């Protein structure tokens, strides 16, 4: 009876997810999320596997984990460990056997000890976030299987900007790994105060007297009114109880956590900007056809839809409302150093990947994802608006109150970096003054 009930609940959840996507139009043209062909780093890897160009080595302990990381160029030092049972293979997750997540600018990979599959999500320039699983059993040519239903039960909601997206949650977790939902939860991004982040995650690194919820296992079924997590702060390594031999690294790096929290927000807003623009343009064309309009000019309502989604993206790119750091932070895995080296750099050696980690995350608060393929391939109407707004904020000082966190020196440095590293998009910025 329990199995039947579980199957019915899962079927209902999948049906509900399909209905929600249909209501929001993502499964209809111009997006056609579930039926459109994907084109992203994972599909490119599958092509290499099928043609024999990618050698996928299988390990008896880790399966295809290392090979997939190598082929997708995902660094091991990005590893963060989550012990809350909030993912596809939740039955395998405990504080002793957490789920490992690895990521680069485009791809996120989840690994569970003794898991049946690797869980992969990736940025796709047309479809936003696309989900895959890879069976961990040895195979001649491993297959990345696209998932359009089960993953979206959690990864398509208001927590993901109402598009198929990435999600970082912070919640209280008991000794078995089961979340204690009565204690509340937080959706985490770079605006979330540190004191509310990383519940259900391990965190290694130093952060002074700043508080967070990482490394905390609640011993009872009730979360106390006042939570003392002092023993979970400033930890050089994960607890001894963690089965370290099951993972590629003994770290759950604090700096990697910070970058992950930022990146999921920007990726989700890129997706929303893409979907909104394409849907708005399709609706505009249909409406002008009905009205008999022949002038090739967008309706005011269409322009507003595009600009509203674009404004939210600009705010994320420029770190509006970023939670401030009150003490220097450090990691433990070497992620900070390897991430900073990726560039690109300007002629002065500066990069949008340069860290501050004293009062804020980055020295030059403009997201490095501005150089990602998913951003570059946004619809032309959206790109024009975003680059125009960036010029207005960074060069002209528009909306000074909203962007007060950017000093004149910040804006000057960001403009100089963008002019050299994004020359096509900033061609008319050259020689301008930000004073």
C-alpha positions in Angstrom: 0.0 0.0 0.0 2.8 2.4 0.9 4.5 1.8 -2.6 1.2 2.4 -4.4 0.7 5.6 -2.4 4.2 6.8 -3.1 3.7 6.1 -6.9 0.4 8.0 -6.9 2.0 11.0 -5.1 4.9 11.0 -7.6 2.5 10.7 -10.6 0.4 13.6 -9.2 3.5 15.7 -8.6 4.7 15.1 -12.2 1.2 15.9 -13.6 1.1 19.1 -11.5 4.5 20.1 -12.8 3.4 19.6 -16.4 0.2 21.7 -15.8 2.3 24.5 -14.2 4.7 24.6 -17.2 1.8 24.6 -19.6 0.1 27.4 -17.7 3.3 29.5 -17.8 3.9 28.7 -21.5 7.3 27.1 -21.2 6.2 23.9 -22.9 4.7 26.0 -25.8 6.4 27.9 -28.6 8.6 29.8 -28.6 10.3 28.0 -25.7 8.9 24.5 -26.0 11.0 23.5 -23.0 10.3 19.8 -22.8 10.3 19.0 -26.6 12.9 21.4 -28.0 16.4 20.0 -28.7 19.0 21.0 -26.1 22.4 22.4 -27.0 24.8 22.7 -24.1 28.0 21.3 -22.6 26.3 18.1 -21.7 24.9 17.4 -25.2 28.4 18.3 -26.6 29.9 15.7 -24.2 27.4 13.1 -25.3 28.3 13.7 -28.9 32.0 13.2 -28.1 31.1 10.0 -26.2 29.1 8.6 -29.1 31.8 9.3 -31.6 34.5 7.8 -29.4 36.3 11.1 -28.8 35.7 11.1 -25.1 37.2 8.3 -23.0 34.8 7.7 -20.1 36.8 5.7 -17.5 34.7 3.9 -14.9 35.9 3.6 -11.3 34.6 0.8 -9.0 34.1 3.3 -6.2 33.2 6.6 -7.9 31.7 5.4 -11.1 32.0 8.0 -13.9 32.4 10.9 -11.5 36.0 11.8 -12.3 35.7 11.3 -16.0 32.6 13.5 -16.2 34.3 16.2 -14.2 37.4 16.1 -16.4 35.4 16.1 -19.7 33.2 19.0 -18.6 36.2 20.9 -17.0 34.6 21.1 -13.6 37.2 21.5 -10.8 37.3 19.2 -7.9 38.1 22.1 -5.6 34.6 23.5 -6.2 33.2 20.6 -4.1 30.6 21.5 -1.5 28.8 18.9 0.6 25.1 18.9 1.5 23.6 16.5 4.0 19.9 17.4 3.9 17.7 14.9 2.1 16.4 17.3 -0.5 17.4 15.8 -3.8 16.6 13.0 -6.2 18.6 10.3 -4.3 17.6 11.6 -0.9 17.6 8.1 0.7 21.4 7.9 0.3 22.1 11.3 2.0 23.0 11.5 5.7 25.4 13.7 7.7 27.9 10.8 7.4 27.3 10.5 3.6 26.5 13.9 2.2 25.8 14.7 -1.4 28.7 16.3 -3.2 28.1 19.1 -5.6 30.7 20.3 -8.1 30.3 23.2 -10.5 31.9 25.5 -13.1 30.4 28.5 -14.9 27.9 26.4 -16.8 27.4 23.0 -15.3 26.5 21.6 -11.8 27.0 18.0 -10.9 25.6 16.1 -7.9 27.2 12.8 -6.7 25.9 10.5 -3.9 27.9 7.7 -2.4 26.7 4.4 -3.9 24.3 6.4 -6.0 22.6 4.9 -9.0 23.1 8.1 -11.1 25.1 11.3 -11.4 22.8 14.3 -11.3 23.7 17.0 -13.8 22.2 20.4 -14.6 23.5 22.8 -17.1 22.9 26.3 -18.6 21.5 26.0 -22.1 21.4 29.2 -24.2 17.8 28.5 -25.4 16.3 26.3 -22.7 17.8 27.8 -19.5 18.5 25.1 -17.0 18.4 21.6 -18.4 18.6 18.4 -16.2 20.3 15.1 -16.9 21.1 11.8 -15.1 24.0 9.5 -15.9 23.7 5.8 -14.8 26.7 4.9 -12.7 26.8 1.3 -14.0 29.6 0.5 -16.3 28.5 0.9 -20.0 30.2 0.9 -23.4 29.0 4.4 -24.2 27.4 6.0 -21.2 24.2 8.0 -21.9 23.2 11.3 -20.4 19.4 11.0 -20.0 17.5 14.3 -20.1 15.0 14.8 -17.3 12.0 17.0 -17.9 9.6 16.1 -15.1 11.0 14.7 -11.9 13.8 17.3 -11.4 11.3 20.1 -12.0 9.3 19.3 -9.0 11.8 21.2 -7.0 13.7 23.1 -9.7 10.7 25.1 -11.1 9.0 27.3 -8.6 9.0 30.8 -7.2 12.3 29.9 -5.6 13.9 29.6 -9.1 12.5 32.8 -10.5 9.5 30.8 -11.8 11.6 29.2 -14.5 13.4 25.8 -14.7 16.4 26.7 -12.6 19.0 26.1 -9.9 18.2 26.1 -6.2 20.2 26.5 -3.0 18.3 26.1 0.2 19.2 26.5 3.9 17.3 24.6 6.5 17.6 22.8 9.8 18.4 19.1 9.5 18.2 16.2 12.0 20.6 13.4 12.7 19.3 11.2 9.9 19.5 14.0 7.3 15.8 14.6 7.2 14.9 18.4 7.1 13.0 19.8 10.0 10.6 22.0 8.0 8.9 23.3 11.1 12.1 25.2 11.8 11.8 27.2 8.6 14.0 27.5 5.6 15.7 30.0 3.4 16.3 30.2 -0.4 19.9 31.3 -0.7 21.6 33.7 -3.1 24.2 36.4 -2.7 21.6 38.7 -1.0 21.0 36.2 1.9 22.6 37.2 5.2 25.4 34.8 6.1 23.6 34.0 9.4 20.8 32.4 7.4 22.9 30.5 4.9 24.1 26.9 4.6 21.8 25.0 7.0 22.1 21.4 6.0 25.5 22.0 4.3 29.1 21.5 5.5 31.3 24.6 5.4 35.1 24.6 5.7 37.0 27.9 6.0 37.3 30.8 8.3 35.0 33.8 8.7 35.8 35.6 11.9 32.9 36.2 14.2 30.3 36.0 11.4 27.6 33.4 12.0 26.1 30.8 9.7 24.0 27.6 9.9 26.6 25.3 8.2 27.8 22.1 9.9 24.8 22.1 12.2 23.0 18.9 12.9 19.9 19.3 15.1 19.9 16.6 17.8 16.2 16.6 18.4 13.1 16.8 16.2 12.4 20.3 17.3 14.6 23.3 16.4 15.3 25.4 19.6 14.2 29.0 19.7 17.8 30.1 20.0 20.3 28.2 17.9 23.9 28.0 19.1 26.1 26.9 16.1 29.4 28.2 17.6 31.0 24.7 17.2 30.2 24.8 13.5 32.0 28.0 12.8 35.5 28.4 11.4 36.1 24.8 10.7 39.2 23.7 8.8 37.7 20.3 7.7 34.4 18.4 7.7 33.6 16.4 10.8 35.4 13.1 11.4 32.1 11.3 11.1 31.9 12.0 7.4 33.0 9.1 5.2 35.8 11.1 3.5 37.0 8.1 1.5 33.8 8.3 -0.5 34.6 11.7 -2.0 37.3 13.3 -4.2 38.1 16.0 -1.6 37.7 16.4 2.2 36.6 20.0 1.7 33.3 21.9 1.5 34.9 25.2 0.7 33.4 28.5 2.0 34.5 30.6 -0.9 33.0 28.0 -3.3 29.8 28.3 -1.4 29.7 32.1 -1.8 30.3 31.8 -5.6 27.6 29.1 -5.9 25.1 31.3 -4.1 25.8 34.1 -6.5 25.9 32.0 -9.6 22.5 30.3 -9.2 20.8 33.7 -9.0 22.3 35.1 -12.1 21.7 31.9 -14.1 18.1 31.9 -13.1 17.7 35.5 -14.1 19.4 34.9 -17.4 16.8 32.2 -18.0 13.9 34.4 -17.0 15.3 37.2 -19.2 15.5 34.8 -22.2 12.1 33.2 -21.7 10.3 36.5 -21.1 11.8 38.2 -24.1 11.0 35.4 -26.5 7.5 35.0 -25.1 6.9 38.8 -25.3 8.1 39.1 -28.8 5.9 36.2 -30.0 2.9 37.7 -28.2 3.8 41.1 -29.7 3.9 39.7 -33.3 0.5 38.0 -32.8 -1.1 41.1 -31.3 0.2 43.4 -34.1 -1.1 40.9 -36.6 -4.6 41.0 -35.0 -4.5 44.8 -34.8 -3.3 45.0 -38.4 -0.2 46.9 -37.4 2.4 47.1 -40.2 5.0 49.3 -38.4 7.9 47.3 -37.2 7.8 48.7 -33.7 7.2 46.9 -30.4 4.2 47.6 -28.4 4.7 49.5 -25.1 3.6 46.5 -23.1 6.2 44.3 -24.8 8.9 46.8 -24.1 7.9 46.9 -20.4 8.0 43.1 -20.1 11.5 43.0 -21.6 12.8 45.8 -19.5 11.4 44.5 -16.2 13.1 41.2 -16.7 16.3 42.9 -17.9 16.3 45.2 -14.9 16.2 42.2 -12.5 19.1 40.7 -14.4 21.2 43.9 -14.2 20.6 44.1 -10.5 21.9 40.5 -10.1 24.9 41.2 -12.3 25.9 44.3 -10.3 25.3 42.7 -6.9 22.5 44.9 -5.7 21.6 44.1 -2.1 24.6 41.8 -1.7 25.0 40.7 1.9 28.0 42.4 3.4 30.9 40.6 4.9 32.0 41.9 8.3 35.2 39.9 8.6 37.6 38.4 6.1 36.7 34.9 4.9 39.0 32.1 3.6 38.4 28.7 2.1 40.3 25.4 2.4 40.4 23.7 -1.0 42.3 26.2 -3.1 39.1 27.1 -5.0 39.8 30.8 -4.5 43.1 30.7 -6.3 42.0 28.4 -9.2 38.8 30.4 -9.8 40.7 33.7 -9.9 43.1 32.4 -12.5 40.4 31.7 -15.1 40.2 35.3 -16.2 39.8 36.9 -18.7 42.0 39.8 -17.5 42.5 43.3 -18.8 45.9 44.9 -19.6 46.3 45.7 -15.9 45.8 42.1 -14.9 42.4 42.8 -13.4 39.5 40.4 -13.8 35.8 40.2 -12.7 36.9 37.0 -10.9 39.2 39.0 -8.5 38.0 38.4 -5.0 37.7 40.8 -2.1 36.4 38.5 0.6 36.7 41.2 3.3 33.7 43.4 2.9 32.1 41.8 -0.1 32.6 38.8 -2.4 34.4 40.4 -5.4 36.8 43.3 -5.8 34.9 44.5 -8.9 31.2 43.8 -8.4 30.1 42.8 -11.9 29.3 39.2 -12.5 31.8 37.1 -14.4 28.8 35.3 -16.0 28.5 38.3 -18.3 31.1 36.5 -20.4 29.1 33.2 -20.4 27.6 31.7 -23.5 24.1 31.7 -22.0 24.4 35.5 -21.4 26.0 36.2 -24.8 23.1 34.3 -26.6 20.3 36.2 -24.9 17.8 37.6 -27.5 19.2 40.8 -29.1 16.4 42.9 -27.6 17.4 41.8 -24.1 21.1 42.3 -24.7 20.6 45.8 -26.0 18.6 46.7 -22.9 21.1 45.1 -20.5 24.2 46.7 -22.0 22.4 50.1 -22.2 21.5 49.9 -18.5 25.0 48.8 -17.6 26.3 51.8 -19.5 23.8 54.1 -17.7 24.7 52.8 -14.3 28.5 52.4 -14.7 29.2 55.4 -17.0 26.5 57.9 -16.3 25.8 57.1 -12.7 22.1 56.4 -13.2 20.0 55.2 -10.2 22.7 56.3 -7.8 20.7 55.3 -4.8 20.1 51.7 -5.9 23.7 51.3 -7.0 25.3 53.2 -4.1 27.4 50.2 -3.2 29.4 50.9 -6.4 31.9 53.7 -5.7 33.3 55.9 -8.5 36.5 53.8 -8.4 34.4 50.6 -8.6 32.5 51.9 -11.7 35.7 53.1 -13.3 37.5 49.7 -12.8 34.5 47.7 -14.0 34.1 49.8 -17.2 37.8 49.5 -18.0 37.7 45.7 -17.5 34.5 45.3 -19.6 35.9 47.5 -22.4 38.9 45.2 -22.8 37.3 41.8 -22.1 33.9 42.5 -23.8 35.0 44.7 -26.7 32.1 44.1 -29.1 29.5 44.9 -26.5 31.2 48.0 -25.2 32.5 49.5 -28.4 30.9 52.8 -27.7 32.2 52.9 -24.1 35.8 53.6 -25.1 37.3 56.8 -23.8 34.3 57.6 -21.6 34.6 59.1 -18.1 32.8 57.6 -15.1 33.3 60.7 -13.0 
